[in-house]
Amino acid sequence: MGGLWRWRHNPLRRTTDLVEAWLALATLVLILVAVPVIGAVVGSAAQDALQQSVREQHQSRHEVTGTVVKKADNSPLDPDPETSTARDRSSRVIADWTAPDGTQRHGMVLSNLKNPRPGDHFTLWTDQQGRIVGRPLDSATASTHAVLAGFGSAVLAAGAVEGTRRLIVWRMVRRRYARWDQAWDKAGPDWGRTGTGS
């Protein structure tokens, strides 16, 4: 309520006070109206793009069954068991699998088996030619990323609007101080008492 005095007509209100009040109102309206629209538009665009990517990945990636031939020798670069993630703890194995085009493939892959033994089966994701690829993005994860993109863009837009308001107010205050300095310089070193005889 303290800011309402800027709207009232009184002799102490400066033009810059009125401009500041209108600027604050415009900023509030932009944050309440435009920022959610920006977030929704960006989130919707991200959702469309990500869901298209999900469809393409599900068409080009195929789940196949791999069969362990033998456990691969441990590499000296194996992760530290105390700091590794679940993905790091995957077992390297030599495996056989059949590509979606019918060709037989053989090679070293990561399996999700804790103690792989020859003959154990596990799932792999491959392209049409049987080359190992990552698991395709699922629809729920894509939607989560789209929501985060929309939220992030809304926060950035709100920050940009508020930052712009603060920059304008800062420049107005600097001009106000410069005008005060000019007024004090005109008043002179004796604060306006020149020629009064005191």
N, C-alpha and C positions, 0 to 999 in steps of 0.2 A: 504493500500500500504506500510505502515511502516514495515510490517512483511516480505516483499519480500527480504529485505537485507539478511535474513537468508539463502536464496537459492543461492545467488551469491557467487562466490569464492572471498574471500578477507581475508587478514591476521587477521582481528578481529573476524571472524566467528569461533565459537567453535563447536565441534562435538555435544555438547548438544543443541546448537542453531538449527542445522540441524535436530536433533531428534525431538525437539519441533515443528518444522515446519511440519515435516512428520506426527507427532502425531495429529496436528491440522487439517491437510488435511484428515487423516483417520477418525477423529471424524466427520468432516463435511460430508464426504461421507456416513458414517454410519447413521448420523441423516437424511440425505436427501433420502437415499435408504432403509436401513434396518428398520428404525423406522416405516415408513408408512406400510411396509410389515408386521411387527409385529402387528401393530394396525389392519390391515385388516384381518389377520389370527385370532386374538383373537376375533374381532368383528363378523367374520363369524362363528366361533365356538360357540360364545354366542348366535348368531341368531338361529343357528340350534337347540341348546339345549332349548332355550326359546320357539321357535315355537313348538317343540315337547311337551313341558310342556303345551302350550296353547291347543294343540290338545287333550292331555290327560285330562286336566281340563274340556274342553268342552264335552268330552265323559262321564266323571264321575260326573259332576255337572249339576243339572237340575233346570230350572226356574219354580217355581210353584206360585200359587196365595194363599196368606194367607187372612183370614177373621178375623177382629178384634172382639174378644168376649168382652173385656173390657180393659181399660187402666190400666197398672200395677201401683201399688203404687210407688211413688217416693222413691228412695233409698237415704239414707243420704249421699251417695258418689256421687250423681249427680254432674256433672261438673258445674263450675261457668259459668253462661251465658255470662259473659263479656270476658272470655278467652277461651271458648270452640270452637272446630272446628265444621264444618257442620256434621261430623260423630257423634261427641259427642251429638249433638242436636237431634239425632234420638230419637223417642219415644219408650219407653218400653211398650209392650202390651202383653196381653194374647190373643193368636190367635189359630185358627184351620186351618189346611191345609191338603191336600191329597198328600202323598208321591208318587213318580213315580211308586212304586210297587203296588199302590192302597190302602195302609193302611191309615187310618185316624190318624192324629197326632194333639197334643194339647200341648201348652207350651208357656213360656215367650220368646219373640223375640224382636229384634229391628226393628222398621218400619221406613220408610222414610216419614211418615205422620206427618204434623205439629200438627194438632189437631185430633187425632184418636177418632172415635166414633164407637160404636158397629155396625157391619155390613159393615164397610169400608173395601175395598180390597187393597192389596199392594203385591208387588212381593217379593219372597224369593228365595234363592238358597239353594238347599238341595242335599245330596247324594242320591243314589238309595233307601236307606232305609228311607229317609225322615228326616235325621238329618241335622240341619242347618250347612251350610258351607259358606265360603266367595265367593264372585263373582269371576268367572274365569277370569284369565288374558286375556286381549284382544290382538290381533295381533299387533296393532299399539304401544301399551305400551311395548310389548316385543321387538319390533324393536328399540324403543327409548332406552331401557336398553342395547340392543346389541351395538348400536352406542356409547353410553356412555362408555361401557366396552372397546370397541376398542380404543376410544379416550384416555381413562385413561391409558390403557396399553402402548399406543404410547408415552404419556407424561412421564410415568415412565421409559420406555426404553430410551428415550432421556435424561432424568435426570441421568440414570445410566451410559450412554456413556459419558456424559459431566463430571459427578462426577469422573469416572475412569480417564479421561484425566487430570482433575485438580489434582487428587491424584498422578499421575505419574509425572506431572510437579512439584508439591510440593516436591516430593522425589528427583527429579533431582536438584532443587534449593538448597535443604538442602545439597546434596552431593557437589555441587559447592561451597557453603559457607564453608563446612568442608575442601575442598581442598585449598581454599583461606586462611583459618586459618593455615593450615599446611605450606603453602608457607610463610606466615608472621612469623611463628615460626622459620622457617629455616633462614629467613633473619636476625633474631636476634633483640635485643633491640635497636641497633643504626641504623637500617634501611639500612643495607648493607655497612656501612662506616668503618667497622672493618679493621684495618691495613692500612688505607689510610693515617694515620698521621694527620688527622684533628681533 
